[in-house]
Amino acid sequence: MVGRKIKPFTPLYSEILIELPERRNILLENIPIRCPICRSVHVRSNGIQKRGKTRVVCYRCYNRDCPFRIHSAGGK
């Protein structure tokens, strides 16, 4: 077969740090990254964007039945 091999799907997990007043922090570990539209875990990283003075990781949904993919370029 010609072309790139398809990468096997592995779910993405992230750690979220919640900063509360009075120097209290809560760390949430192993939170699955999901599509906000279809709630699927079939997402992959899609680069980093600059938002104000910080940088934000972007994700793209690869679920074929996601209604958002109709309006976007979507994955192959």
DOVOMI-902862 format. One record per residue: residue number from 1; residue in three letters; x, y, z of N, C-alpha, C in turn. Coordinates in Angstrom, 1 decimal, padded with zeros to 4 digits, always signed. Layout:
<rs>
+-----+-----+--------+--------+--------+--------+--------+--------+--------+--------+--------+
!   n ! res !    n_u !    n_v !    n_w !   ca_u !   ca_v !   ca_w !    c_u !    c_v !    c_w !
+-----+-----+--------+--------+--------+--------+--------+--------+--------+--------+--------+
! NUM ! Ala !      X !      Y !      Z !      X !      Y !      Z !      X !      Y !      Z !
...
+-----+-----+--------+--------+--------+--------+--------+--------+--------+--------+--------+
</rs>
This chain:
<rs>
+-----+-----+--------+--------+--------+--------+--------+--------+--------+--------+--------+
!   n ! res !    n_u !    n_v !    n_w !   ca_u !   ca_v !   ca_w !    c_u !    c_v !    c_w !
+-----+-----+--------+--------+--------+--------+--------+--------+--------+--------+--------+
!   1 ! Met ! +000.8 ! -001.2 ! +000.0 ! +000.0 ! +000.0 ! +000.0 ! +000.9 ! +001.2 ! +000.0 !
!   2 ! Val ! +000.5 ! +002.2 ! -000.8 ! +001.3 ! +003.4 ! -000.9 ! +000.8 ! +004.5 ! +000.1 !
!   3 ! Gly ! +001.8 ! +005.3 ! +000.6 ! +001.4 ! +006.4 ! +001.5 ! +001.8 ! +006.0 ! +003.0 !
!   4 ! Arg ! +001.4 ! +006.9 ! +003.8 ! +001.7 ! +006.7 ! +005.3 ! +000.8 ! +005.7 ! +005.9 !
!   5 ! Lys ! +001.4 ! +005.0 ! +006.9 ! +000.7 ! +004.0 ! +007.7 ! -000.3 ! +004.8 ! +008.6 !
!   6 ! Ile ! -001.4 ! +004.3 ! +008.9 ! -002.4 ! +004.9 ! +009.8 ! -001.9 ! +004.6 ! +011.2 !
!   7 ! Lys ! -001.8 ! +005.6 ! +012.0 ! -001.4 ! +005.4 ! +013.4 ! -002.6 ! +004.8 ! +014.2 !
!   8 ! Pro ! -002.2 ! +003.8 ! +015.1 ! -003.3 ! +003.2 ! +015.9 ! -003.8 ! +004.3 ! +016.8 !
!   9 ! Phe ! -005.1 ! +004.2 ! +017.1 ! -005.8 ! +005.2 ! +018.0 ! -005.5 ! +004.9 ! +019.4 !
!  10 ! Thr ! -005.0 ! +005.9 ! +020.1 ! -004.8 ! +005.8 ! +021.6 ! -005.5 ! +007.0 ! +022.2 !
!  11 ! Pro ! -006.4 ! +006.8 ! +023.2 ! -007.1 ! +007.9 ! +023.8 ! -006.1 ! +008.9 ! +024.5 !
!  12 ! Leu ! -006.4 ! +010.2 ! +024.5 ! -005.6 ! +011.2 ! +025.1 ! -006.1 ! +011.5 ! +026.5 !
!  13 ! Tyr ! -005.2 ! +011.7 ! +027.4 ! -005.5 ! +012.0 ! +028.8 ! -004.7 ! +013.2 ! +029.2 !
!  14 ! Ser ! -005.3 ! +014.0 ! +030.0 ! -004.6 ! +015.3 ! +030.4 ! -004.8 ! +015.5 ! +031.9 !
!  15 ! Glu ! -003.9 ! +016.3 ! +032.5 ! -004.0 ! +016.7 ! +033.9 ! -004.5 ! +018.1 ! +033.9 !
!  16 ! Ile ! -005.4 ! +018.4 ! +034.8 ! -006.0 ! +019.7 ! +035.0 ! -005.6 ! +020.2 ! +036.4 !
!  17 ! Leu ! -005.1 ! +021.4 ! +036.4 ! -004.8 ! +022.1 ! +037.7 ! -005.7 ! +023.2 ! +037.9 !
!  18 ! Ile ! -006.5 ! +023.1 ! +039.0 ! -007.5 ! +024.2 ! +039.4 ! -006.8 ! +025.0 ! +040.5 !
!  19 ! Glu ! -006.7 ! +026.3 ! +040.2 ! -006.1 ! +027.2 ! +041.2 ! -007.2 ! +027.9 ! +042.0 !
!  20 ! Leu ! -007.3 ! +027.7 ! +043.3 ! -008.3 ! +028.3 ! +044.1 ! -007.7 ! +029.5 ! +044.9 !
!  21 ! Pro ! -008.5 ! +030.4 ! +045.4 ! -008.0 ! +031.4 ! +046.3 ! -007.3 ! +030.9 ! +047.5 !
!  22 ! Glu ! -006.5 ! +031.7 ! +048.2 ! -005.8 ! +031.3 ! +049.4 ! -004.8 ! +030.2 ! +049.1 !
!  23 ! Arg ! -004.2 ! +030.2 ! +047.9 ! -003.1 ! +029.3 ! +047.5 ! -003.5 ! +027.8 ! +047.6 !
!  24 ! Arg ! -004.7 ! +027.5 ! +047.4 ! -005.1 ! +026.1 ! +047.4 ! -005.2 ! +025.7 ! +045.9 !
!  25 ! Asn ! -004.6 ! +024.5 ! +045.6 ! -004.7 ! +024.0 ! +044.3 ! -005.2 ! +022.6 ! +044.3 !
!  26 ! Ile ! -006.0 ! +022.2 ! +043.3 ! -006.5 ! +020.9 ! +043.1 ! -006.0 ! +020.3 ! +041.8 !
!  27 ! Leu ! -005.4 ! +019.1 ! +041.8 ! -004.9 ! +018.5 ! +040.6 ! -005.8 ! +017.3 ! +040.2 !
!  28 ! Leu ! -006.4 ! +017.4 ! +039.0 ! -007.2 ! +016.3 ! +038.5 ! -006.4 ! +015.6 ! +037.5 !
!  29 ! Glu ! -006.2 ! +014.3 ! +037.7 ! -005.3 ! +013.5 ! +036.9 ! -006.1 ! +012.6 ! +036.0 !
!  30 ! Asn ! -005.5 ! +012.3 ! +034.8 ! -006.1 ! +011.3 ! +033.8 ! -007.5 ! +011.6 ! +033.4 !
!  31 ! Ile ! -007.7 ! +012.9 ! +033.0 ! -009.0 ! +013.3 ! +032.5 ! -009.0 ! +013.0 ! +031.0 !
!  32 ! Pro ! -009.9 ! +012.2 ! +030.4 ! -009.9 ! +012.0 ! +029.0 ! -010.3 ! +013.2 ! +028.2 !
!  33 ! Ile ! -009.6 ! +013.5 ! +027.1 ! -010.0 ! +014.6 ! +026.2 ! -011.1 ! +014.1 ! +025.3 !
!  34 ! Arg ! -012.2 ! +014.9 ! +025.3 ! -013.3 ! +014.5 ! +024.5 ! -013.7 ! +015.7 ! +023.5 !
!  35 ! Cys ! -014.4 ! +015.3 ! +022.5 ! -015.0 ! +016.3 ! +021.5 ! -016.2 ! +017.0 ! +022.3 !
!  36 ! Pro ! -016.2 ! +018.3 ! +022.3 ! -017.3 ! +019.0 ! +022.9 ! -018.7 ! +018.8 ! +022.3 !
!  37 ! Ile ! -018.7 ! +018.4 ! +021.0 ! -019.9 ! +018.3 ! +020.2 ! -020.5 ! +016.9 ! +020.4 !
!  38 ! Cys ! -019.7 ! +015.8 ! +020.1 ! -020.3 ! +014.5 ! +020.1 ! -019.8 ! +013.7 ! +021.3 !
!  39 ! Arg ! -019.0 ! +014.2 ! +022.2 ! -018.5 ! +013.6 ! +023.4 ! -017.6 ! +012.3 ! +023.1 !
!  40 ! Ser ! -017.1 ! +012.2 ! +021.9 ! -016.3 ! +011.1 ! +021.6 ! -014.9 ! +011.2 ! +022.1 !
!  41 ! Val ! -014.2 ! +010.1 ! +022.4 ! -012.8 ! +010.2 ! +022.8 ! -011.8 ! +010.1 ! +021.6 !
!  42 ! His ! -012.4 ! +010.0 ! +020.4 ! -011.6 ! +009.9 ! +019.1 ! -011.1 ! +011.2 ! +018.7 !
!  43 ! Val ! -010.2 ! +011.8 ! +019.5 ! -009.6 ! +013.1 ! +019.2 ! -008.1 ! +013.0 ! +019.2 !
!  44 ! Arg ! -007.5 ! +013.8 ! +018.4 ! -006.0 ! +013.9 ! +018.3 ! -005.5 ! +015.3 ! +018.4 !
!  45 ! Ser ! -004.3 ! +015.5 ! +018.8 ! -003.7 ! +016.8 ! +018.9 ! -003.7 ! +017.5 ! +017.5 !
!  46 ! Asn ! -003.9 ! +018.8 ! +017.5 ! -003.9 ! +019.5 ! +016.2 ! -003.1 ! +020.8 ! +016.4 !
!  47 ! Gly ! -002.0 ! +020.7 ! +017.1 ! -001.1 ! +021.9 ! +017.2 ! -001.4 ! +022.7 ! +018.4 !
!  48 ! Ile ! -000.7 ! +023.9 ! +018.5 ! -000.8 ! +024.8 ! +019.6 ! -001.2 ! +026.2 ! +019.0 !
!  49 ! Gln ! -002.1 ! +026.9 ! +019.7 ! -002.5 ! +028.2 ! +019.3 ! -002.1 ! +029.2 ! +020.4 !
!  50 ! Lys ! -001.9 ! +030.5 ! +020.0 ! -001.6 ! +031.5 ! +020.9 ! -002.9 ! +032.2 ! +021.3 !
!  51 ! Arg ! -003.2 ! +032.3 ! +022.6 ! -004.4 ! +032.9 ! +023.1 ! -003.9 ! +034.0 ! +024.1 !
!  52 ! Gly ! -003.9 ! +035.2 ! +023.8 ! -003.5 ! +036.2 ! +024.7 ! -002.0 ! +036.1 ! +024.9 !
!  53 ! Lys ! -001.6 ! +035.9 ! +026.2 ! -000.2 ! +035.8 ! +026.5 ! +000.1 ! +034.3 ! +026.8 !
!  54 ! Thr ! -000.8 ! +033.4 ! +026.6 ! -000.5 ! +032.0 ! +026.8 ! -000.7 ! +031.2 ! +025.6 !
!  55 ! Arg ! -000.4 ! +029.9 ! +025.6 ! -000.6 ! +029.0 ! +024.5 ! -001.5 ! +027.9 ! +024.9 !
!  56 ! Val ! -002.4 ! +027.5 ! +023.9 ! -003.4 ! +026.5 ! +024.2 ! -003.3 ! +025.3 ! +023.2 !
!  57 ! Val ! -003.4 ! +024.1 ! +023.7 ! -003.3 ! +022.9 ! +022.8 ! -004.6 ! +022.8 ! +022.1 !
!  58 ! Cys ! -004.6 ! +022.5 ! +020.8 ! -005.8 ! +022.3 ! +020.0 ! -006.0 ! +020.9 ! +019.7 !
!  59 ! Tyr ! -007.2 ! +020.4 ! +019.6 ! -007.6 ! +019.0 ! +019.3 ! -008.5 ! +019.0 ! +018.1 !
!  60 ! Arg ! -008.5 ! +017.9 ! +017.4 ! -009.5 ! +017.6 ! +016.3 ! -010.2 ! +016.3 ! +016.5 !
!  61 ! Cys ! -011.5 ! +016.3 ! +016.2 ! -012.3 ! +015.1 ! +016.4 ! -012.2 ! +014.3 ! +015.1 !
!  62 ! Tyr ! -012.0 ! +013.0 ! +015.3 ! -011.9 ! +012.0 ! +014.2 ! -013.0 ! +011.0 ! +014.2 !
!  63 ! Asn ! -014.1 ! +011.3 ! +014.9 ! -015.3 ! +010.5 ! +014.9 ! -016.0 ! +010.8 ! +013.6 !
!  64 ! Arg ! -016.3 ! +009.8 ! +012.8 ! -017.0 ! +010.0 ! +011.5 ! -018.4 ! +010.5 ! +011.6 !
!  65 ! Asp ! -019.1 ! +010.2 ! +012.7 ! -020.5 ! +010.6 ! +012.9 ! -020.6 ! +011.9 ! +013.6 !
!  66 ! Cys ! -019.6 ! +012.6 ! +013.9 ! -019.6 ! +013.9 ! +014.6 ! -020.3 ! +015.0 ! +013.7 !
!  67 ! Pro ! -021.3 ! +015.6 ! +014.2 ! -022.0 ! +016.7 ! +013.3 ! -021.1 ! +017.9 ! +013.0 !
!  68 ! Phe ! -020.1 ! +018.1 ! +013.9 ! -019.2 ! +019.2 ! +013.6 ! -018.3 ! +019.0 ! +012.4 !
!  69 ! Arg ! -018.1 ! +017.8 ! +012.0 ! -017.2 ! +017.5 ! +010.9 ! -017.9 ! +017.9 ! +009.6 !
!  70 ! Ile ! -019.2 ! +018.0 ! +009.5 ! -019.8 ! +018.4 ! +008.3 ! -019.4 ! +019.8 ! +007.9 !
!  71 ! His ! -019.1 ! +020.7 ! +008.9 ! -018.8 ! +022.1 ! +008.6 ! -017.3 ! +022.3 ! +008.6 !
!  72 ! Ser ! -016.5 ! +021.3 ! +009.0 ! -015.0 ! +021.5 ! +009.0 ! -014.4 ! +020.6 ! +008.0 !
!  73 ! Ala ! -013.1 ! +020.8 ! +007.8 ! -012.3 ! +019.9 ! +006.9 ! -012.3 ! +018.5 ! +007.3 !
!  74 ! Gly ! -012.2 ! +018.2 ! +008.6 ! -012.3 ! +016.9 ! +009.2 ! -011.1 ! +016.1 ! +008.8 !
!  75 ! Gly ! -010.9 ! +014.9 ! +009.4 ! -009.8 ! +014.0 ! +009.2 ! -010.1 ! +013.1 ! +008.0 !
!  76 ! Lys ! -009.1 ! +012.3 ! +007.6 ! -009.4 ! +011.4 ! +006.5 ! -009.8 ! +010.1 ! +007.0 !
+-----+-----+--------+--------+--------+--------+--------+--------+--------+--------+--------+
</rs>
